[in-house]
Amino acid sequence: MEELYRLETVLKIVDKKQGSWRALVKAGKAPSPIYLGSRSPRWKKSDLQNYLEDPSLWEKNHKVS
C-alpha cells in the first residue's frame, strides 16, 4: 500500500501555510486528498512527489475539464 500523509506533514513537505495549500487544492493546482473518513484527508506520497517535481506540469496534466 502506498504511503499516505496527513495535512500537517504535507504542509511541511510543500512549505506552505494551511490556507495557501487548501486554496491550491481547491483551484485544482495541487493534488487533492483522499479521505479515510469524513474528517481524515490524506495525500498520496506519489502525488506529492509528482507535484513537487514540477507544479505547473502537474497542474497541466491534472486539469479538470
Backbone as XML, in Angstrom:
<?xml version="1.0"?>
<chain id="A" units="angstrom">
  <residue number="1" name="MET">
    <atom name="N" x="0.845" y="-1.183" z="0.000"/>
    <atom name="CA" x="0.000" y="0.000" z="0.000"/>
    <atom name="C" x="0.890" y="1.246" z="0.000"/>
  </residue>
  <residue number="2" name="GLU">
    <atom name="N" x="0.455" y="2.233" z="-0.716"/>
    <atom name="CA" x="1.217" y="3.467" z="-0.832"/>
    <atom name="C" x="1.168" y="4.274" z="0.465"/>
  </residue>
  <residue number="3" name="GLU">
    <atom name="N" x="2.262" y="4.962" z="0.728"/>
    <atom name="CA" x="2.338" y="5.799" z="1.926"/>
    <atom name="C" x="1.410" y="7.005" z="1.770"/>
  </residue>
  <residue number="4" name="LEU">
    <atom name="N" x="0.699" y="7.326" z="2.851"/>
    <atom name="CA" x="-0.218" y="8.458" z="2.868"/>
    <atom name="C" x="0.242" y="9.453" z="3.921"/>
  </residue>
  <residue number="5" name="TYR">
    <atom name="N" x="0.063" y="10.740" z="3.629"/>
    <atom name="CA" x="0.495" y="11.790" z="4.544"/>
    <atom name="C" x="-0.685" y="12.595" z="5.068"/>
  </residue>
  <residue number="6" name="ARG">
    <atom name="N" x="-0.610" y="12.956" z="6.345"/>
    <atom name="CA" x="-1.588" y="13.840" z="6.959"/>
    <atom name="C" x="-1.286" y="15.279" z="6.557"/>
  </residue>
  <residue number="7" name="LEU">
    <atom name="N" x="-2.261" y="16.150" z="6.739"/>
    <atom name="CA" x="-2.117" y="17.551" z="6.352"/>
    <atom name="C" x="-0.889" y="18.196" z="6.986"/>
  </residue>
  <residue number="8" name="GLU">
    <atom name="N" x="-0.654" y="17.958" z="8.255"/>
    <atom name="CA" x="0.478" y="18.579" z="8.939"/>
    <atom name="C" x="1.802" y="18.224" z="8.264"/>
  </residue>
  <residue number="9" name="THR">
    <atom name="N" x="1.923" y="16.986" z="7.836"/>
    <atom name="CA" x="3.138" y="16.535" z="7.156"/>
    <atom name="C" x="3.235" y="17.152" z="5.768"/>
  </residue>
  <residue number="10" name="VAL">
    <atom name="N" x="2.111" y="17.194" z="5.066"/>
    <atom name="CA" x="2.088" y="17.777" z="3.717"/>
    <atom name="C" x="2.535" y="19.236" z="3.765"/>
  </residue>
  <residue number="11" name="LEU">
    <atom name="N" x="2.040" y="19.982" z="4.727"/>
    <atom name="CA" x="2.400" y="21.401" z="4.828"/>
    <atom name="C" x="3.901" y="21.584" z="5.030"/>
  </residue>
  <residue number="12" name="LYS">
    <atom name="N" x="4.526" y="20.700" z="5.769"/>
    <atom name="CA" x="5.984" y="20.762" z="5.951"/>
    <atom name="C" x="6.704" y="20.412" z="4.652"/>
  </residue>
  <residue number="13" name="ILE">
    <atom name="N" x="6.205" y="19.413" z="3.949"/>
    <atom name="CA" x="6.838" y="18.964" z="2.703"/>
    <atom name="C" x="6.772" y="20.047" z="1.630"/>
  </residue>
  <residue number="14" name="VAL">
    <atom name="N" x="5.597" y="20.652" z="1.468"/>
    <atom name="CA" x="5.421" y="21.645" z="0.401"/>
    <atom name="C" x="5.778" y="23.055" z="0.850"/>
  </residue>
  <residue number="15" name="ASP">
    <atom name="N" x="6.060" y="23.227" z="2.139"/>
    <atom name="CA" x="6.441" y="24.518" z="2.706"/>
    <atom name="C" x="5.389" y="25.598" z="2.417"/>
  </residue>
  <residue number="16" name="LYS">
    <atom name="N" x="4.144" y="25.285" z="2.782"/>
    <atom name="CA" x="3.022" y="26.213" z="2.612"/>
    <atom name="C" x="2.241" y="26.299" z="3.908"/>
  </residue>
  <residue number="17" name="LYS">
    <atom name="N" x="1.519" y="27.386" z="4.058"/>
    <atom name="CA" x="0.583" y="27.528" z="5.167"/>
    <atom name="C" x="-0.705" y="26.789" z="4.783"/>
  </residue>
  <residue number="18" name="GLN">
    <atom name="N" x="-1.496" y="26.435" z="5.779"/>
    <atom name="CA" x="-2.703" y="25.651" z="5.535"/>
    <atom name="C" x="-3.656" y="26.334" z="4.559"/>
  </residue>
  <residue number="19" name="GLY">
    <atom name="N" x="-3.907" y="27.620" z="4.733"/>
    <atom name="CA" x="-4.830" y="28.331" z="3.851"/>
    <atom name="C" x="-4.358" y="28.360" z="2.406"/>
  </residue>
  <residue number="20" name="SER">
    <atom name="N" x="-3.061" y="28.592" z="2.214"/>
    <atom name="CA" x="-2.495" y="28.626" z="0.856"/>
    <atom name="C" x="-2.602" y="27.259" z="0.193"/>
  </residue>
  <residue number="21" name="TRP">
    <atom name="N" x="-2.282" y="26.206" z="0.941"/>
    <atom name="CA" x="-2.331" y="24.857" z="0.392"/>
    <atom name="C" x="-3.760" y="24.476" z="0.020"/>
  </residue>
  <residue number="22" name="ARG">
    <atom name="N" x="-4.706" y="24.756" z="0.918"/>
    <atom name="CA" x="-6.108" y="24.414" z="0.638"/>
    <atom name="C" x="-6.625" y="25.173" z="-0.579"/>
  </residue>
  <residue number="23" name="ALA">
    <atom name="N" x="-6.195" y="26.420" z="-0.746"/>
    <atom name="CA" x="-6.612" y="27.204" z="-1.913"/>
    <atom name="C" x="-6.072" y="26.580" z="-3.203"/>
  </residue>
  <residue number="24" name="LEU">
    <atom name="N" x="-4.816" y="26.131" z="-3.177"/>
    <atom name="CA" x="-4.239" y="25.475" z="-4.359"/>
    <atom name="C" x="-4.992" y="24.187" z="-4.690"/>
  </residue>
  <residue number="25" name="VAL">
    <atom name="N" x="-5.309" y="23.411" z="-3.664"/>
    <atom name="CA" x="-6.046" y="22.158" z="-3.872"/>
    <atom name="C" x="-7.425" y="22.459" z="-4.450"/>
  </residue>
  <residue number="26" name="LYS">
    <atom name="N" x="-8.120" y="23.419" z="-3.861"/>
    <atom name="CA" x="-9.474" y="23.768" z="-4.314"/>
    <atom name="C" x="-9.469" y="24.262" z="-5.757"/>
  </residue>
  <residue number="27" name="ALA">
    <atom name="N" x="-8.427" y="24.985" z="-6.137"/>
    <atom name="CA" x="-8.315" y="25.519" z="-7.502"/>
    <atom name="C" x="-7.835" y="24.474" z="-8.503"/>
  </residue>
  <residue number="28" name="GLY">
    <atom name="N" x="-7.501" y="23.271" z="-8.021"/>
    <atom name="CA" x="-7.014" y="22.226" z="-8.911"/>
    <atom name="C" x="-5.553" y="22.384" z="-9.279"/>
  </residue>
  <residue number="29" name="LYS">
    <atom name="N" x="-4.825" y="23.198" z="-8.520"/>
    <atom name="CA" x="-3.419" y="23.450" z="-8.809"/>
    <atom name="C" x="-2.483" y="22.600" z="-7.969"/>
  </residue>
  <residue number="30" name="ALA">
    <atom name="N" x="-3.054" y="21.752" z="-7.123"/>
    <atom name="CA" x="-2.281" y="20.851" z="-6.263"/>
    <atom name="C" x="-3.105" y="19.577" z="-6.082"/>
  </residue>
  <residue number="31" name="PRO">
    <atom name="N" x="-2.466" y="18.494" z="-5.708"/>
    <atom name="CA" x="-3.181" y="17.217" z="-5.560"/>
    <atom name="C" x="-4.288" y="17.277" z="-4.513"/>
  </residue>
  <residue number="32" name="SER">
    <atom name="N" x="-5.380" y="16.641" z="-4.827"/>
    <atom name="CA" x="-6.486" y="16.522" z="-3.883"/>
    <atom name="C" x="-6.228" y="15.340" z="-2.956"/>
  </residue>
  <residue number="33" name="PRO">
    <atom name="N" x="-6.740" y="15.433" z="-1.749"/>
    <atom name="CA" x="-6.564" y="14.317" z="-0.816"/>
    <atom name="C" x="-7.567" y="13.205" z="-1.081"/>
  </residue>
  <residue number="34" name="ILE">
    <atom name="N" x="-7.292" y="12.071" z="-0.510"/>
    <atom name="CA" x="-8.298" y="11.024" z="-0.408"/>
    <atom name="C" x="-8.753" y="11.060" z="1.047"/>
  </residue>
  <residue number="35" name="TYR">
    <atom name="N" x="-9.959" y="10.618" z="1.303"/>
    <atom name="CA" x="-10.495" y="10.686" z="2.665"/>
    <atom name="C" x="-10.654" y="9.294" z="3.238"/>
  </residue>
  <residue number="36" name="LEU">
    <atom name="N" x="-10.052" y="9.093" z="4.404"/>
    <atom name="CA" x="-10.185" y="7.828" z="5.113"/>
    <atom name="C" x="-11.450" y="7.837" z="5.962"/>
  </residue>
  <residue number="37" name="GLY">
    <atom name="N" x="-11.973" y="8.999" z="6.183"/>
    <atom name="CA" x="-13.213" y="9.239" z="6.905"/>
    <atom name="C" x="-13.633" y="10.648" z="6.538"/>
  </residue>
  <residue number="38" name="SER">
    <atom name="N" x="-14.750" y="11.097" z="7.025"/>
    <atom name="CA" x="-15.234" y="12.419" z="6.626"/>
    <atom name="C" x="-14.290" y="13.555" z="7.039"/>
  </residue>
  <residue number="39" name="ARG">
    <atom name="N" x="-13.456" y="13.309" z="8.044"/>
    <atom name="CA" x="-12.552" y="14.352" z="8.514"/>
    <atom name="C" x="-11.101" y="13.887" z="8.549"/>
  </residue>
  <residue number="40" name="SER">
    <atom name="N" x="-10.758" y="12.978" z="7.658"/>
    <atom name="CA" x="-9.401" y="12.417" z="7.656"/>
    <atom name="C" x="-8.769" y="12.465" z="6.269"/>
  </residue>
  <residue number="41" name="PRO">
    <atom name="N" x="-8.441" y="13.676" z="5.783"/>
    <atom name="CA" x="-7.806" y="13.750" z="4.464"/>
    <atom name="C" x="-6.374" y="13.239" z="4.525"/>
  </residue>
  <residue number="42" name="ARG">
    <atom name="N" x="-5.972" y="12.536" z="3.470"/>
    <atom name="CA" x="-4.595" y="12.044" z="3.338"/>
    <atom name="C" x="-4.162" y="12.249" z="1.883"/>
  </residue>
  <residue number="43" name="TRP">
    <atom name="N" x="-2.889" y="12.545" z="1.716"/>
    <atom name="CA" x="-2.336" y="12.727" z="0.380"/>
    <atom name="C" x="-1.388" y="11.592" z="0.069"/>
  </residue>
  <residue number="44" name="LYS">
    <atom name="N" x="-1.455" y="11.111" z="-1.163"/>
    <atom name="CA" x="-0.564" y="10.037" z="-1.597"/>
    <atom name="C" x="0.852" y="10.586" z="-1.784"/>
  </residue>
  <residue number="45" name="LYS">
    <atom name="N" x="1.814" y="9.816" z="-1.358"/>
    <atom name="CA" x="3.218" y="10.195" z="-1.499"/>
    <atom name="C" x="3.567" y="10.437" z="-2.966"/>
  </residue>
  <residue number="46" name="SER">
    <atom name="N" x="3.116" y="9.575" z="-3.847"/>
    <atom name="CA" x="3.440" y="9.713" z="-5.276"/>
    <atom name="C" x="2.840" y="10.987" z="-5.867"/>
  </residue>
  <residue number="47" name="ASP">
    <atom name="N" x="1.625" y="11.359" z="-5.442"/>
    <atom name="CA" x="1.014" y="12.607" z="-5.928"/>
    <atom name="C" x="1.844" y="13.811" z="-5.507"/>
  </residue>
  <residue number="48" name="LEU">
    <atom name="N" x="2.292" y="13.812" z="-4.265"/>
    <atom name="CA" x="3.102" y="14.930" z="-3.785"/>
    <atom name="C" x="4.460" y="14.977" z="-4.477"/>
  </residue>
  <residue number="49" name="GLN">
    <atom name="N" x="5.074" y="13.826" z="-4.705"/>
    <atom name="CA" x="6.363" y="13.794" z="-5.396"/>
    <atom name="C" x="6.225" y="14.357" z="-6.806"/>
  </residue>
  <residue number="50" name="ASN">
    <atom name="N" x="5.186" y="13.939" z="-7.515"/>
    <atom name="CA" x="4.953" y="14.438" z="-8.876"/>
    <atom name="C" x="4.695" y="15.941" z="-8.868"/>
  </residue>
  <residue number="51" name="TYR">
    <atom name="N" x="3.921" y="16.387" z="-7.919"/>
    <atom name="CA" x="3.620" y="17.817" z="-7.802"/>
    <atom name="C" x="4.897" y="18.615" z="-7.530"/>
  </residue>
  <residue number="52" name="LEU">
    <atom name="N" x="5.722" y="18.150" z="-6.610"/>
    <atom name="CA" x="6.930" y="18.886" z="-6.237"/>
    <atom name="C" x="7.979" y="18.908" z="-7.345"/>
  </residue>
  <residue number="53" name="GLU">
    <atom name="N" x="7.995" y="17.890" z="-8.184"/>
    <atom name="CA" x="8.946" y="17.873" z="-9.299"/>
    <atom name="C" x="8.707" y="19.048" z="-10.237"/>
  </residue>
  <residue number="54" name="ASP">
    <atom name="N" x="7.430" y="19.348" z="-10.511"/>
    <atom name="CA" x="7.090" y="20.456" z="-11.405"/>
    <atom name="C" x="5.616" y="20.806" z="-11.208"/>
  </residue>
  <residue number="55" name="PRO">
    <atom name="N" x="5.321" y="21.767" z="-10.330"/>
    <atom name="CA" x="3.919" y="22.111" z="-10.049"/>
    <atom name="C" x="3.112" y="22.522" z="-11.276"/>
  </residue>
  <residue number="56" name="SER">
    <atom name="N" x="3.703" y="23.270" z="-12.195"/>
    <atom name="CA" x="2.944" y="23.698" z="-13.376"/>
    <atom name="C" x="2.652" y="22.517" z="-14.300"/>
  </residue>
  <residue number="57" name="LEU">
    <atom name="N" x="3.576" y="21.581" z="-14.414"/>
    <atom name="CA" x="3.336" y="20.387" z="-15.218"/>
    <atom name="C" x="2.273" y="19.516" z="-14.557"/>
  </residue>
  <residue number="58" name="TRP">
    <atom name="N" x="2.320" y="19.395" z="-13.243"/>
    <atom name="CA" x="1.302" y="18.616" z="-12.529"/>
    <atom name="C" x="-0.080" y="19.201" z="-12.803"/>
  </residue>
  <residue number="59" name="GLU">
    <atom name="N" x="-0.190" y="20.530" z="-12.693"/>
    <atom name="CA" x="-1.477" y="21.188" z="-12.929"/>
    <atom name="C" x="-1.966" y="20.923" z="-14.359"/>
  </residue>
  <residue number="60" name="LYS">
    <atom name="N" x="-1.065" y="21.050" z="-15.314"/>
    <atom name="CA" x="-1.434" y="20.824" z="-16.723"/>
    <atom name="C" x="-1.922" y="19.395" z="-16.945"/>
  </residue>
  <residue number="61" name="ASN">
    <atom name="N" x="-1.241" y="18.409" z="-16.361"/>
    <atom name="CA" x="-1.591" y="17.007" z="-16.548"/>
    <atom name="C" x="-2.827" y="16.584" z="-15.766"/>
  </residue>
  <residue number="62" name="HIS">
    <atom name="N" x="-3.255" y="17.371" z="-14.791"/>
    <atom name="CA" x="-4.400" y="17.011" z="-13.960"/>
    <atom name="C" x="-5.532" y="18.012" z="-14.063"/>
  </residue>
  <residue number="63" name="LYS">
    <atom name="N" x="-5.547" y="18.775" z="-15.134"/>
    <atom name="CA" x="-6.572" y="19.790" z="-15.338"/>
    <atom name="C" x="-7.930" y="19.127" z="-15.459"/>
  </residue>
  <residue number="64" name="VAL">
    <atom name="N" x="-8.906" y="19.643" z="-14.719"/>
    <atom name="CA" x="-10.276" y="19.122" z="-14.791"/>
    <atom name="C" x="-10.997" y="19.836" z="-15.919"/>
  </residue>
  <residue number="65" name="SER">
    <atom name="N" x="-11.566" y="19.063" z="-16.828"/>
    <atom name="CA" x="-12.247" y="19.661" z="-17.987"/>
    <atom name="C" x="-13.662" y="20.058" z="-17.647"/>
  </residue>
</chain>
